[in-house]
Amino acid sequence: MSTRYSTADGEDREAGIEAASLAIRRGQLIVLPTDTVYGVAADAFDPEAVEALLKAKGRGREMPPPVLVSSATTADALAAGLPDYARALIKEFWPGPLTIVARQQKSLQWDLGDTRGTVAVRMPDHPVALEILERTGPLAVSSANTTGLPAATNADQAEEMLADRVEVIIDGGPSLGKAASTIVDVTGPQGRILRLGALSLERLNDILEPLGAALSDEG
């Protein structure tokens, strides 16, 4: 059974962040708030923990989790050959609800599932998530729900679905955002939208049109 901590109380907040960080180091799963919906997280470099995450959600290896990072500079450690338009999107929308799918660095020693040589990366705009990430390093994070059910937007929902599969739940109150992140494939010379979410096509193109790299609904 998981232990729950509230960020509304200063002491409980710090205890929760420390407990979450320790759980990650031990290969366990945690639930944490983000700027979109709640997420369930594992150490991205621990294959057994990632496998446990997929099992907790009822997913297979064909649906690898995205990776959350604490800084934009970490993107280059995970992703190879980021095009200029991708860097422009990162500069404008990180931290925030933008996930980029890029070619992963070949030197990475991890197993996120059947990624086909790519990695989905995001920097969340949430202070608690960022504090945990600063202590743990990159985390494999997927929405806190079991497959087929809506993503949790508060700790109660996450606890109801995942309490018996995670070690720590950080209660950060209601989600700051109700929509999942927008996902853009940046593996090619032209970006391609994989999922429209919190960021609209118009907002993305405000940045990309001056670069001659505007996106369409079809990517």
Backbone as numpy.savetxt, mean C-alpha at the origin, in Angstrom:
# Nx Ny Nz CAx CAy CAz Cx Cy Cz
-5.73 -14.19 18.70 -6.56 -12.99 18.70 -5.69 -11.75 18.70
-6.08 -10.75 17.98 -5.25 -9.56 17.83 -5.39 -8.60 19.02
-4.40 -7.75 19.18 -4.43 -6.67 20.17 -4.68 -5.36 19.44
-5.58 -4.56 19.98 -6.00 -3.32 19.31 -5.50 -2.10 20.08
-5.00 -1.12 19.36 -4.50 0.11 19.94 -5.18 1.30 19.27
-5.43 2.35 20.04 -6.06 3.55 19.50 -5.04 4.67 19.36
-5.09 5.37 18.24 -4.18 6.50 18.04 -4.72 7.78 18.68
-5.92 7.70 19.24 -6.51 8.89 19.88 -5.82 9.22 21.20
-5.19 8.22 21.80 -4.45 8.41 23.06 -2.96 8.34 22.76
-2.21 9.35 23.22 -0.79 9.44 22.90 0.01 8.22 23.30
-0.19 7.73 24.53 0.57 6.58 25.00 0.17 5.31 24.24
-1.13 5.15 24.01 -1.60 3.97 23.28 -1.12 4.01 21.84
-1.06 5.23 21.29 -0.59 5.39 19.91 0.84 4.91 19.77
1.71 5.37 20.67 3.12 4.97 20.61 3.28 3.48 20.87
2.51 2.97 21.85 2.59 1.53 22.14 2.13 0.72 20.94
1.11 1.21 20.25 0.60 0.49 19.08 1.59 0.48 17.93
2.21 1.62 17.68 3.20 1.70 16.60 4.38 0.78 16.90
4.80 0.75 18.16 5.92 -0.13 18.53 5.51 -1.60 18.42
4.29 -1.92 18.88 3.82 -3.30 18.80 3.66 -3.75 17.35
3.17 -2.83 16.51 3.01 -3.16 15.09 4.36 -3.40 14.43
5.33 -2.56 14.74 6.67 -2.71 14.18 7.30 -4.02 14.61
7.13 -4.37 15.87 7.68 -5.62 16.39 7.01 -6.82 15.73
5.69 -6.74 15.57 4.97 -7.83 14.92 5.46 -8.05 13.50
5.70 -6.97 12.77 6.22 -7.09 11.40 7.57 -7.78 11.42
8.44 -7.37 12.34 9.78 -7.98 12.41 9.69 -9.47 12.74
8.64 -9.87 13.41 8.45 -11.27 13.77 7.75 -12.08 12.68
7.44 -11.42 11.55 6.79 -12.12 10.46 5.29 -12.22 10.59
4.70 -11.38 11.47 3.25 -11.42 11.69 2.56 -10.33 10.86
1.24 -10.38 10.86 0.44 -9.42 10.11 -0.12 -8.35 11.03
-0.34 -7.16 10.48 -0.97 -6.08 11.24 -2.04 -5.42 10.36
-2.94 -4.70 11.02 -3.89 -3.83 10.32 -3.53 -2.40 10.69
-3.45 -1.53 9.70 -3.09 -0.13 9.93 -3.98 0.79 9.11
-4.19 2.02 9.60 -4.95 2.99 8.83 -4.09 3.60 7.74
-4.69 3.97 6.63 -3.98 4.71 5.58 -4.86 5.88 5.16
-4.41 6.63 4.18 -5.17 7.77 3.70 -6.31 7.36 2.77
-6.37 6.08 2.41 -7.49 5.60 1.60 -8.36 4.72 2.50
-8.16 3.42 2.48 -8.89 2.52 3.37 -7.90 1.85 4.31
-8.40 1.08 5.28 -7.50 0.34 6.17 -6.78 -0.75 5.37
-5.55 -1.04 5.80 -4.76 -2.05 5.11 -4.31 -3.15 6.05
-4.09 -4.34 5.50 -3.45 -5.44 6.23 -2.05 -5.57 5.66
-1.05 -5.64 6.55 0.34 -5.49 6.13 1.23 -6.61 6.62
2.28 -6.86 5.81 3.32 -7.83 6.13 4.65 -7.28 5.65
5.74 -7.79 6.20 7.07 -7.44 5.74 7.22 -7.86 4.27
7.47 -6.89 3.39 7.55 -7.19 1.96 8.69 -8.16 1.64
9.69 -8.24 2.50 10.85 -9.10 2.24 10.78 -10.43 2.98
9.62 -10.76 3.54 9.42 -12.02 4.24 8.38 -12.83 3.46
8.84 -13.79 2.63 7.91 -14.54 1.78 6.80 -15.25 2.56
7.13 -15.79 3.74 6.12 -16.49 4.53 5.06 -15.52 5.03
5.48 -14.31 5.42 4.53 -13.31 5.89 3.62 -12.86 4.75
4.20 -12.68 3.56 3.39 -12.28 2.40 2.39 -13.38 2.05
2.84 -14.63 2.13 1.94 -15.75 1.88 0.79 -15.76 2.89
1.10 -15.45 4.16 0.07 -15.39 5.20 -0.92 -14.27 4.92
-0.42 -13.15 4.39 -1.30 -12.04 4.03 -2.29 -12.47 2.95
-1.77 -13.10 1.90 -2.64 -13.55 0.81 -3.67 -14.56 1.33
-3.24 -15.45 2.20 -4.13 -16.46 2.77 -5.20 -15.80 3.62
-4.81 -14.78 4.40 -5.78 -14.08 5.26 -6.88 -13.42 4.45
-6.52 -12.93 3.27 -7.50 -12.28 2.41 -8.26 -13.27 1.52
-7.79 -14.51 1.48 -8.41 -15.48 0.60 -7.99 -15.30 -0.84
-6.75 -14.84 -1.05 -6.23 -14.61 -2.39 -5.13 -15.61 -2.73
-4.88 -15.75 -4.02 -3.78 -16.57 -4.49 -2.61 -15.73 -4.95
-1.56 -16.40 -5.39 -0.35 -15.71 -5.82 -0.56 -14.87 -7.08
-1.66 -15.12 -7.79 -1.92 -14.34 -9.00 -2.36 -12.91 -8.69
-2.58 -12.60 -7.40 -2.98 -11.24 -7.01 -2.00 -10.70 -5.98
-0.75 -10.39 -6.39 0.27 -9.93 -5.44 -0.10 -8.58 -4.83
0.27 -8.35 -3.58 -0.07 -7.09 -2.92 0.84 -5.95 -3.35
0.34 -4.72 -3.29 1.19 -3.55 -3.49 2.17 -3.40 -2.32
3.14 -2.52 -2.50 4.13 -2.23 -1.47 4.03 -0.77 -1.08
3.91 -0.49 0.22 3.90 0.88 0.72 5.30 1.25 1.20
5.68 2.49 0.95 7.00 2.99 1.33 6.83 4.30 2.10
7.90 4.68 2.83 7.82 5.88 3.68 8.35 7.12 3.00
8.99 6.97 1.84 9.53 8.15 1.15 9.57 7.89 -0.35
9.52 8.97 -1.11 9.55 8.85 -2.56 10.89 8.30 -3.04
11.96 8.59 -2.32 13.27 8.11 -2.74 13.38 6.59 -2.71
12.56 5.95 -1.88 12.58 4.49 -1.81 12.11 3.86 -3.10
11.34 4.60 -3.90 10.82 4.06 -5.15 11.95 3.56 -6.05
13.06 4.29 -6.08 14.16 3.89 -6.95 14.86 2.63 -6.46
14.74 2.34 -5.16 15.33 1.10 -4.64 14.50 -0.11 -5.02
13.22 0.11 -5.33 12.32 -0.99 -5.65 12.01 -1.08 -7.14
11.92 0.09 -7.79 11.50 0.14 -9.19 12.67 0.52 -10.08
12.73 -0.11 -11.24 13.82 0.16 -12.19 13.30 0.97 -13.38
14.14 1.90 -13.85 13.87 2.62 -15.09 12.59 3.43 -15.09
12.32 4.15 -14.00 11.11 4.97 -13.96 11.17 6.06 -15.02
10.17 6.15 -15.89 10.17 7.20 -16.91 9.90 8.57 -16.29
10.21 9.62 -17.03 10.05 10.98 -16.51 8.61 11.28 -16.12
7.64 10.77 -16.89 6.25 11.07 -16.55 5.85 10.42 -15.23
6.44 9.25 -14.92 6.17 8.59 -13.65 6.74 9.42 -12.50
7.93 9.95 -12.70 8.54 10.79 -11.66 7.72 12.06 -11.43
7.13 12.58 -12.50 6.28 13.77 -12.36 5.04 13.45 -11.53
4.46 12.28 -11.75 3.30 11.86 -10.96 3.67 11.66 -9.50
4.82 11.04 -9.26 5.28 10.82 -7.88 5.50 12.15 -7.18
6.14 13.08 -7.86 6.42 14.38 -7.26 5.14 15.10 -6.87
4.10 14.97 -7.70 2.85 15.69 -7.45 1.94 14.97 -6.45
1.90 13.65 -6.49 0.85 12.93 -5.77 1.33 12.05 -4.62
2.63 12.03 -4.35 3.12 11.32 -3.17 3.55 12.32 -2.11
3.22 12.10 -0.86 2.35 11.02 -0.40 0.91 11.25 -0.84
0.20 10.17 -1.13 -1.18 10.30 -1.58 -1.71 9.05 -2.24
-2.91 9.13 -2.80 -3.62 7.94 -3.28 -3.28 7.55 -4.72
-1.98 7.52 -5.02 -1.52 7.07 -6.34 -0.61 5.86 -6.17
-0.96 4.76 -6.84 -0.11 3.57 -6.89 0.46 3.47 -8.29
1.77 3.30 -8.38 2.40 3.09 -9.69 2.84 1.64 -9.81
2.63 1.06 -10.97 3.13 -0.29 -11.26 4.32 -0.14 -12.19
5.49 -0.51 -11.68 6.75 -0.33 -12.41 7.49 -1.65 -12.51
8.52 -1.66 -13.33 9.38 -2.84 -13.38 10.22 -2.87 -12.11
10.29 -4.02 -11.47 11.01 -4.09 -10.20 12.51 -4.26 -10.44
13.28 -3.79 -9.46 14.73 -4.00 -9.50 15.02 -5.49 -9.45
15.86 -5.95 -10.36 16.14 -7.38 -10.45 16.88 -7.91 -9.23
17.53 -7.01 -8.49 18.32 -7.45 -7.34 17.47 -7.74 -6.10
16.19 -7.40 -6.13 15.35 -7.55 -4.95 15.18 -9.02 -4.57
15.38 -9.31 -3.30 15.23 -10.67 -2.79 13.90 -10.76 -2.06
12.82 -10.92 -2.80 11.52 -11.06 -2.18 10.62 -11.91 -3.07
9.44 -12.25 -2.56 8.47 -13.02 -3.32 7.08 -12.51 -2.95
6.56 -11.62 -3.79 5.24 -11.04 -3.53 4.12 -11.82 -4.21
4.51 -12.82 -4.99 3.53 -13.57 -5.78 3.90 -13.50 -7.24
2.93 -13.72 -8.09 3.18 -13.74 -9.54 3.14 -12.31 -10.08
4.24 -11.58 -9.90 4.29 -10.16 -10.26 4.70 -9.93 -11.71
5.21 -10.97 -12.38 5.70 -10.84 -13.75 6.75 -9.73 -13.87
7.59 -9.63 -12.85 8.71 -8.69 -12.89 8.33 -7.25 -12.60
7.14 -7.05 -12.05 6.72 -5.68 -11.73 6.49 -5.54 -10.23
6.33 -4.29 -9.78 5.98 -4.02 -8.40 5.05 -2.82 -8.37
4.01 -2.90 -7.56 3.08 -1.79 -7.35 3.50 -1.05 -6.08
3.77 0.25 -6.19 4.34 1.01 -5.08 3.50 2.25 -4.79
3.37 2.57 -3.49 2.67 3.79 -3.10 3.25 4.33 -1.81
3.23 5.64 -1.66 3.57 6.30 -0.40 2.30 6.90 0.17
1.79 6.37 1.29 0.52 6.85 1.83 0.66 8.19 2.54
-0.42 8.96 2.54 -0.44 10.26 3.21 -1.15 10.12 4.55
-0.53 9.36 5.44 -1.12 9.13 6.76 0.01 9.04 7.78
-0.03 9.87 8.83 1.11 9.94 9.76 1.42 8.63 10.46
0.39 7.88 10.86 0.65 6.62 11.56 1.25 5.58 10.62
0.68 5.48 9.44 1.22 4.54 8.45 2.68 4.87 8.15
2.98 6.16 7.99 4.35 6.56 7.68 5.30 6.27 8.83
4.85 6.48 10.06 5.71 6.18 11.22 6.04 4.69 11.27
5.04 3.85 11.02 5.30 2.41 11.02 6.26 2.05 9.90
6.04 2.60 8.72 6.91 2.30 7.58 8.34 2.75 7.81
8.51 3.86 8.50 9.87 4.34 8.79 10.61 3.36 9.70
9.88 2.65 10.53 10.50 1.69 11.45 10.69 0.31 10.82
9.82 -0.04 9.89 9.84 -1.41 9.36 10.48 -1.53 7.98
10.50 -0.44 7.22 10.86 -0.53 5.82 9.63 -0.90 5.00
9.79 -1.15 3.70 8.64 -1.41 2.82 7.75 -2.54 3.31
6.45 -2.31 3.23 5.47 -3.30 3.65 4.59 -3.71 2.47
4.32 -5.00 2.38 3.30 -5.48 1.45 1.96 -5.20 2.12
1.12 -4.43 1.46 -0.13 -3.99 2.08 -1.28 -4.13 1.08
-2.34 -4.77 1.51 -3.55 -4.86 0.72 -4.71 -4.36 1.57
-5.83 -4.05 0.95 -6.97 -3.55 1.71 -7.38 -4.55 2.77
-7.78 -4.03 3.94 -8.12 -4.88 5.09 -9.53 -5.44 4.93
-9.61 -6.54 4.24 -10.88 -7.23 4.03 -10.57 -8.63 3.50
-11.56 -9.48 3.59 -11.45 -10.76 2.91 -12.02 -10.59 1.51
-11.47 -11.32 0.57 -11.83 -11.15 -0.83 -13.34 -11.30 -1.03
-13.90 -10.34 -1.75 -15.33 -10.36 -2.03 -16.13 -9.45 -1.14
-15.53 -8.97 -0.03 -16.20 -8.05 0.88 -15.61 -6.65 0.72
-16.37 -5.60 1.06 -15.85 -4.23 0.93 -14.63 -4.01 1.82
-13.73 -3.15 1.37 -12.55 -2.80 2.16 -12.97 -2.08 3.44
-12.29 -2.40 4.53 -12.61 -1.78 5.82 -12.27 -0.29 5.80
-13.20 0.52 6.27 -12.96 1.97 6.41 -12.89 2.38 7.87
-12.95 1.40 8.78 -12.69 1.67 10.19 -12.16 0.39 10.84
-11.65 0.53 12.06 -11.00 -0.60 12.72 -11.99 -1.70 13.08
-13.25 -1.33 13.37 -14.24 -2.35 13.71 -14.45 -3.31 12.55
-14.58 -2.76 11.35 -14.78 -3.61 10.17 -13.58 -4.51 9.94
-12.38 -3.95 10.08 -11.16 -4.74 9.89 -11.07 -5.85 10.93
-11.41 -5.52 12.17 -11.34 -6.52 13.24 -12.34 -7.64 13.00
-13.52 -7.30 12.53 -14.54 -8.32 12.28 -14.08 -9.32 11.23
-13.36 -8.85 10.22 -12.94 -9.74 9.13 -11.61 -10.43 9.39
-10.71 -9.78 10.15 -9.33 -10.27 10.18 -8.75 -10.49 11.58
-9.53 -10.31 12.63 -8.98 -10.35 13.99 -8.21 -11.61 14.32
-8.67 -12.75 13.79 -8.01 -14.02 14.12 -6.79 -14.30 13.25
-6.47 -13.37 12.34 -5.36 -13.60 11.42 -4.25 -12.56 11.55
-4.48 -11.53 12.35 -3.47 -10.47 12.51 -3.09 -10.35 13.98
-1.89 -9.83 14.22 -1.38 -9.70 15.58 -1.79 -8.37 16.21
-1.77 -7.31 15.41 -2.02 -5.96 15.92 -2.98 -5.23 15.00
-3.91 -4.49 15.60 -4.80 -3.60 14.86 -4.62 -2.19 15.39
-4.27 -1.27 14.51 -4.13 0.13 14.88 -5.42 0.85 14.50
-6.12 1.36 15.51 -7.38 2.07 15.29 -7.09 3.56 15.13
-7.16 4.02 13.88 -6.92 5.43 13.60 -8.19 6.21 13.33
-9.35 5.64 13.75 -10.62 6.29 13.48 -11.09 6.00 12.06
-12.16 6.65 11.63 -12.67 6.43 10.28 -11.62 6.78 9.23
-11.63 6.06 8.12 -10.67 6.32 7.04 -10.76 7.76 6.58
-9.62 8.34 6.25 -9.59 9.70 5.74 -10.19 9.77 4.35
-10.08 8.66 3.62 -10.65 8.59 2.28 -11.50 7.35 2.14
-12.50 7.41 1.31 -13.40 6.26 1.14 -13.08 5.46 -0.11
-12.24 6.01 -0.99 -11.92 5.33 -2.25 -10.50 4.77 -2.19
-10.28 3.68 -2.90 -8.94 3.10 -3.01 -8.08 4.00 -3.90
-6.80 3.70 -3.93 -5.88 4.52 -4.73 -6.12 4.28 -6.22
-5.74 5.28 -7.01 -5.71 5.12 -8.46 -4.41 4.42 -8.83
-4.49 3.45 -9.73 -3.31 2.67 -10.12 -2.95 2.98 -11.57
-1.68 3.35 -11.79 -1.19 3.66 -13.13 0.00 2.76 -13.44
-0.07 2.06 -14.56 1.04 1.24 -15.05 2.04 2.16 -15.74
3.28 2.19 -15.23 4.31 3.07 -15.80 5.46 2.24 -16.37
5.17 1.01 -16.78 6.24 0.15 -17.29 6.61 0.47 -18.73
5.81 1.27 -19.42 6.08 1.58 -20.82 6.26 3.06 -21.06
6.52 3.46 -22.31 6.72 4.87 -22.64 5.46 5.71 -22.45
4.31 5.05 -22.43 3.04 5.73 -22.18 2.36 5.07 -20.98
1.87 5.89 -20.06 1.19 5.34 -18.90 -0.14 4.71 -19.25
-0.60 3.82 -18.37 -1.86 3.11 -18.61 -2.60 2.99 -17.29
-3.84 3.44 -17.27 -4.64 3.36 -16.05 -5.13 1.93 -15.85
-4.81 1.37 -14.68 -5.28 0.04 -14.34 -6.53 0.10 -13.46
-6.63 1.16 -12.65 -7.81 1.33 -11.80 -7.97 2.81 -11.46
-9.13 3.35 -11.75 -9.44 4.72 -11.32 -9.96 4.66 -9.89
-9.39 5.49 -9.03 -9.80 5.52 -7.63 -9.91 6.95 -7.14
-9.18 7.24 -6.08 -9.28 8.55 -5.44 -8.78 9.69 -6.33
-7.87 9.40 -7.25 -7.38 10.41 -8.19 -8.09 10.25 -9.53
-8.66 11.34 -10.03 -9.39 11.28 -11.30 -8.44 11.37 -12.49
-8.94 10.98 -13.64 -8.17 11.09 -14.88 -7.78 12.54 -15.13
-8.68 13.46 -14.83 -8.41 14.89 -15.06 -7.24 15.38 -14.20
-7.19 14.95 -12.94 -6.09 15.39 -12.07 -4.75 14.83 -12.54
-4.76 13.59 -12.98 -3.53 13.00 -13.51 -3.07 13.76 -14.76
-4.01 14.06 -15.63 -3.64 14.71 -16.89 -3.26 16.17 -16.73
-3.66 16.79 -15.63 -3.17 18.14 -15.35 -1.64 18.14 -15.26
-1.09 17.04 -14.79 0.37 16.91 -14.67 0.97 16.36 -15.96
0.29 15.44 -16.60 0.88 14.73 -17.73 0.73 15.44 -19.07
-0.32 16.21 -19.26 -0.53 16.86 -20.55 0.63 17.79 -20.95
1.16 18.60 -20.02 2.29 19.45 -20.41 3.53 18.65 -20.83
3.58 17.38 -20.43 4.71 16.52 -20.78 4.44 15.73 -22.07
3.25 15.92 -22.63 2.87 15.14 -23.82 2.64 13.69 -23.49
2.22 13.40 -22.26 2.05 12.02 -21.82 0.67 11.79 -21.23
-0.35 12.48 -21.75 -1.69 12.37 -21.21 -2.22 10.95 -21.30
-3.02 10.59 -20.29 -3.63 9.27 -20.23 -5.04 9.33 -20.80
-5.55 8.18 -21.20 -6.95 8.07 -21.59 -7.61 7.01 -20.72
-8.93 6.91 -20.80 -9.63 5.88 -20.02 -9.16 4.49 -20.39
-8.72 4.33 -21.63 -8.24 3.03 -22.08 -6.75 2.85 -21.81
-6.12 3.87 -21.22 -4.68 3.82 -20.98 -3.91 4.17 -22.21
